[in-house]
Each structure stands twice: as structure tokens, then as C-alpha cells.
Amino acid sequence: MPVSTETSTHNAIAGKIDGPLHGVRILDLSRVLAGPLSGQLLADLGAEVIKVERPRVGDDSRSWGPPFMPTPEGSALKESTYFHAANRGKRSVTVDLAQAEGQALVKSLASRSDVLIENYKVGTLDRYGLGFEALSKSNPGLIYCSITGFGQTGPYRMRPGYDTIIQAMSGLMSITGEAGQEPQRVGVAVIDVMTGLYATVAILAALRHRSSTGLGQHIDLALFEVQLASLANIGMNYLATGDVPQRSGNTNPTIQPSGAFHCSDGQVMVIVGNDGQFTRLCAAMGMEWLVKDERFATNAARVTNVVELHAALNSVMSSHSIKHWLDVLGGASIPIGPINDIEQAFSDPHVQARDVVQHIRHEALGHVPFIANPIRFSRTPVSYTRPSPMLSQHTAEVLKEVLGLSKDAVCALSNKGVV
């Protein structure tokens, strides 16, 4: 059943407005993070998202904890915060794909859907008769998005691909961390997140193509290639020069001054993007002589002489507090920020003013907090109509509503363990 929401004013109003993807049905067979994030984003934009999970087990990430979601006293529900980060706005249906009747149910759902998202190993769904070629015969307009570690072709296509492994293989870990220290994993599963975003972009483009041709298509998306593409200027630096990028810690290897600078009570991040900003920085710090020094007069010179530059800046910055430099350099329009922990980030007055943290009513967990979608439309604001679903919460509802099955038919499938 629909659940009530407690959100900020602009999102409460948005609940009365159809989102830009209203009328689009997504069949989400994906698990863990990349695929579910794409499904959640599409739900935020107004699409109907049906999440298909394994009976009794569900999405792997439901049990990935601790931490688990806080529960009211007496509640037996135990679900990870991980799962709730990527599954709001969906309805949960459980189907056993290993059974022929389960495969038939998914085929029927796919024939009535616009998009299917999956992240099974290459060939798995083909064996069940649920691959793109099979499903597109009954639904030529189906957009079928496959997310894997390494893609549908190539020598690594059968390998499992978790975010951390891709961080290692793509070179991301080799450029993350301090110089001279061990490579580091990025603290968030950034490749999964970026893959979810790329998947959403691809799906929206495919929907636009279908609107003019009537035809769906298969999207082959690999985490490995997403991260290689996301190397951006660092990857281009290597391709253009042949020089292998190295770890540089908090310092930007191509823009100076940049990095974590020492204050009397901690550190701040500063980055100066051009010579005009550098001139203002020096004036604000009472270090105008730096601008006249040939070692620091241009960005290229500052990159070459970064050790001397940072030593000079730290000698002055260390004599004053973080607040002092936030006020002084911020007042001079120099990009500067405190190095917050997660609690400090969510407590930031700007974050609070923008209603970044919101709550939605969950029938078993009570008021559940979540991080708002950062997309802000002027005409079709993002609306949050459903919390993350409990396992199989909507099986009967969806099978009756979408497939027209009777209550007895659903009960029979349940008794057989199909749903």
C-alpha cells in the first residue's frame, strides 16, 4: 500500500506533480549498488520501478551489515543501511528464476515494461530464457540494460567484478593516497555510483531513441570501462605523454597551490585555479612577495616548485585558526573549505538549508532518514513516494495489478515457492 511521506515543503508539493518519467515502467533485476542506484534514480524521476528479488533471500545487500537500520521496539525486521541507500521508490516482488513458472512471470512482466536492468553474470539470464534476444521478441521496444564488471565480450567477461577489484585494476588505487605510501581504496564505492549514473544516462537516451523509432536496444555497461572513462584528465595526461600518473595525496598534480594546509587547530583544503586567485591569496595572507618570485609567478612554475611554495604558505597559515582562514580567504573568494567528518558535513548549515536530509515513513521502521536526490527541477520536482521495500512486500499487489492474476493464482504460486 502507498505510504505517507514526511519531507520538506518543496518535495511535499512535488508529490502532487507527475515526474518527468511518469508512465515509464522499470523492471529492476539488479542487486547490490550500481543497478539499484540507477533504478532508485529513475524512481525519483517518476518511473514505476518493480524490484525482482530471490524468495526468502532478496537482494544480497539486505544482509550486508552491520550497520542495520534502527528498528522500533519489538520489530523483527533486520535490514542493512546499505540496502536502504539504493532502493527507495520501488516495489519488491520475489520470483524464483530457477523455476519455469518464475521465468514465465518475469517474461510477462518484461513484456509490459519499458526498461529492464540486470547485473547477472554474462549468459545467466539467457539460460533462463530471459536474455535480451528472447525478451525483445515479445517486446521490441524493451530497453535492456546489462551491468557487469567487464562487459558482455572480451577475455574477462565471465569474471565477477566488485567495485574494489575494479578500483585496483583500473589504476584508480594507484593514484589514490600519499606519495611513497601504499595504494588506497577510495572510501565510497565510486565506480558503482558512477556506473549507476552512466546506466541512467544510457537508459534515458535509449528511451529518447525509442520515442522516434519504436525500438528498444541492449545496453552493455561495464564497471571497468566506466572507471577508465572516469579517469578524465588523469587518463588523458597518460595517453598524451606516456607518463604514468603517481599518488600525490591531497595535492593536485597540475594546479598549485592546492592541498591540505596546516592551521593552528587543524587543516583546511585550499585550491587556487588561476594566477588572479593566487594574487588575491597572497594579498589576503600578507605574502605579496610570492607573486613577484619567479618560482611562483605562474601555475607551471608553482607546480615545479610546489615543495617550497607549500612550506612558505604553511609557515603563515599555521599561526592562525581554521576559522580565521575560512573568513579571510573565503572573504577574498579563494576556494577553501574545512575537512569535515561525515557528521560535520551533514550538520553544515548550508546542507541543512538545502534540505539534503529528509525522512520518509516506513511501515516497519518508522521515520527513515535518507539523502535527497540532488537534481532540482523547476517544473517537475523530484518526489519521494515510497521507502525502500520490505522483501516481497508488493508481490501480490504487482502480480494482480500488472499481470491480472487472481488472489488464488498468486496463492498457488506462493505455495509452490515460485514467489
C-alpha positions, 0 to 999 in steps of 0.5 A: 500500500502507498505510504505517507511521506514526511519531507520538506515543503518543496518535495511535499508539493512535488508529490502532487506533480507527475515526474518527468518519467511518469508512465515509464515502467522499470523492471529492476533485476539488479542487486547490490549498488550500481543497478539499484542506484540507477533504478532508485534514480529513475524512481525519483524521476517518476518511473514505476520501478518493480524490484525482482528479488530471490524468495526468502533471500532478496537482494544480497545487500539486505544482509550486508551489515552491520550497520542495520537500520534502527528498528522500533521496539519489538520489530523483527525486521533486520535490514542493512543501511546499505540496502536502504541507500539504493532502493527507495521508490520501488516495489519488491516482488520475489520470483524464483528464476530457477523455476519455469513458472518464475521465468514465465512471470518475469517474461510477462512482466518484461513484456509490459515494461519499458526498461529492464536492468540486470547485473547477472553474470554474462549468459545467466539470464539467457539460460533462463530464457530471459536474455535480451534476444528472447525478451525483445521478441515479445517486446521490441521496444524493451530497453535492456540494460546489462551491468557487469564488471567487464562487459558482455565480450572480451577475455574477462567477461565471465569474471565477477567484478566488485567495485574494489577489484575494479578500483585496483585494476583500473589504476584508480588505487594507484593514484589514490593516497600519499606519495611513497605510501601504499595504494588506497581504496577510495572510501565510497564505492565510486565506480558503482555510483558512477556506473549507476549514473552512466546506466541512467544516462544510457537508459534515458537516451535509449528511451529518447531513441525509442520515442522516434523509432519504436525500438528498444536496444541492449545496453552493455555497461561495464564497471571497468570501462566506466572507471577508465572513462572516469579517469578524465584528465588523469587518463588523458595526461597518460595517453598524451605523454606516456607518463604514468600518473603517481599518488600525490595525496591531497595535492593536485598534480597540475594546479598549485597551490592546492592541498591540505594546509596546516592551521593552528587547530587543524587543516583546511583544503585550499585550491587556487585555479588561476594566477588572479586567485593566487594574487588575491591569496597572497594579498589576503595572507600578507605574502605579496612577495610570492607573486613577484618570485619567479618560482611562483609567478605562474601555475607551471612554475608553482607546480615545479616548485610546489615543495617550497611554495607549500612550506612558505604558505604553511609557515603563515597559515599555521599561526592562525585558526581554521576559522580565521582562514575560512573568513579571510580567504573565503572573504577574498573568494579563494576556494577553501573549505574545512575537512569535515567528518561525515557528521560535520558535513551533514550538520553544515548549515548550508546542507541543512538549508538545502534540505539534503536530509529528509525522512520518509515513513516506513511501515516497519521502521518508522521515520527513515532518514535518507539523502535527497536526490540532488537534481532540482527541477523547476517544473517537475520536482523530484518526489519521494513516494515510497521507502525502500521495500520490505522483501516481497512486500508488493508481490501480490499487489504487482502480480494482480495489478500488472499481470491480472492474476487472481488472489488464488493464482498468486496463492498457488504460486506462493505455495509452490515457492515460485514467489 
